Amino acid sequence: MHAFRTILLGASALVAIGVCAGAAPAPKAASASNANPFAQPSPLPLQAPQFDKIKDSDYQPAIEEGMKQQLAEIGKIANNSAAPTFDNTVVEMEKSGQMLNRATQTFFNVVGANTNPALDKVQTAVAPKLAAHQDAIFLNPKLFARVKAVYDQRDTLHLDPESQQLLKIYYKQFIHAGANLSDPDKAKLRALNKEEATLSTAFQQKLLAAGKAGALVIDNKADLAGLSDQEIAAAADAAKTRKLSGKWVIPLQNTTQQPLLVSLKNRAIREKLFDNSWTRAEKNDANDTRSIIQRLAQERAEKAKLLGYPNYAAYTLYDQMAKTPDAVQKFIGALTGPTRAKAADEARQIQAAIDKDGQHFQLKPWDWEMYSEKVRKARYDLDQNQLKPYFELNKVLKDGVFYAAGKLYGLTFRERHDLPVYQPDVRVFEVHDKDGSILGLMYFDYFKRDNKQGGAWMSNFVNESTLLKQKPVIYNVANFTKPAPGQPALLSWDDVTTMFHEFGHALHGFFANTKYPSISGTSTARDWVEFPSQFNEHWALYPDVLKHFAVNYKTGQPIPQALVDKIKKSQTWNQGYELGELLAASELDMQWHMLKADAPKQDVDKFEAQALKTTHTDFPNVPTRYRSSYFLHIWANGYAAGYYAYQWTVMLDDDAYAWFDGHGGLTRANGQRFRDMILSKGHTEDYDTMFRRFYGKDPDVGPMLKHRGLTPDNSAPSDTAKPGTPARS
Ligand SMILES: [Zn+2]
């Protein structure tokens, strides 16, 4: 669950900027191809993409022409004979690259959510070119000299605060991108960036193929015992799509644990499904990703060294709220002790449930979900299948996600059936502000497809910017199981929170109220960008909201209060596991990116085991949420040395929610304050300043530990006597 960055130029460190963020007024003469739908801003409302006109073959020429146009624009800025000013340098850069932006923002959406061999080919072709393009801008010495000249005069320019911030960010990005390097070193950096972009693309494509090939094929219906009729029908449908009629297929999700492990009764089948997941990209075949990882880790360390940093993590954390690898290590370290204790306690209770079931086996990771669910049921009498009828997708969306946004921010929504979409399941809504004016357009693409990357994400087709007179056009993508034809889409609690999460990112985008596109909305640090999204998850369980959307799809009855109480009480159960798998993944990421440039190529599996061990995140029976070989976030999606950010932002969102809790909860006044001080700001101010202004203090892990039941006094009651859970600092 993350804000997928469409301006993902390779996994380069420049993801958050964009000289290519923006898009609007027509480029003077789109000489090459007026027929190309990206040559001019879309004539559709708010410049919504013309999916009825765009052909797969339009993307590459548009991206290439867009790069050409931007280079010409940049050349004009760099060679301007007038003395450098903020307006003729920095503002002009913000206005550049609009055709490129239109093309890439749409392209990265379709290649992520609805790809095909032709689009894959385009991605392979353009990824290194885009990385080189980014370099051509940030390594242009004349351009840098002008930016530096403006930056050096910054104290006498009387710029408004947003412009000052933009200038500071541009300058640092140039330095970070290597503008101060000698010419030979610049050439080395260019080669490394290009290699990284190529490797990242290859990783992404191999992983998608590996995930598809790793789907579990079932020959005997009896092996599906435990699944619901709907799940079995969906598995039969998935088999049909793969021309395996008469069989059943369980597709893999891009995490270690698989959703159906909770209900598959046959232990051998569970182990098989888990094993398919665990080894999906380690089969020594064409889809094995390990040799790519070896080189990527090395290549990133070399790049960091070239730029004067001790390792890649130090290099990439410079513009984050955490700032240093040390701060990240301390943060994770503060959580591992309580997490280990909680997970061990959960494991004891799960083993007791296995024994009580008359089973004679020792708990393994593929048993965890099923027996954890049994404990939850026994202890809290809460069964996920009992919940599902209350979480019908349309109700969750309109009476939950939209309803909360109405209560907090006064928003209203109207579905549009007339705007073109890239796939028939995609839905479009007009978003109206509290005064009825149009805030933007929202696209939802919720169902899993074989040609969609795993996970869930949000991004923009069009960014907000008052400079470019643009309003946001935003999309959410997820991977919910598509119901069999004619059936309602019934969601798990996880899916429900995913909807709130991704829509939280969307709100960050819709409320953006900034002049410059490259610091607008979600164009913020990784360890900030998940704060609004995770904060929005809290409302799913807020009594007024939950009661509103959780209505039985068959009977129309609202969810019984007793069931709501059970959900709440059961919230802290399994948090040791859930936090454990995330901390393990966070450390894997950090350890790969703290390698030094002179380290030899690593054996991926050995390195992984060692990394988890030395950081005490090798929690027994709690495998990492992603293994190195299928860790898409860090190898291809711009989250290198940034996966910790999800937990860092939990600290922020739990703390902010504690503020709401102490100030009357779900009210328009509270929503307005959050909108004004956090959601509308993008990166127009420093992150710690924004948080402090909102709350009046710095964030701390207290509410996070409490919310997850990781403080000793707040732990779930235990059957067995246990020593106190010491908090480790
Ligand atoms: Zn997210």
Residues whose N, C-alpha, C, O or C-beta is under 5 A from the ligand:
A	BS01	ZN	M1 H2 A3 E530 S533
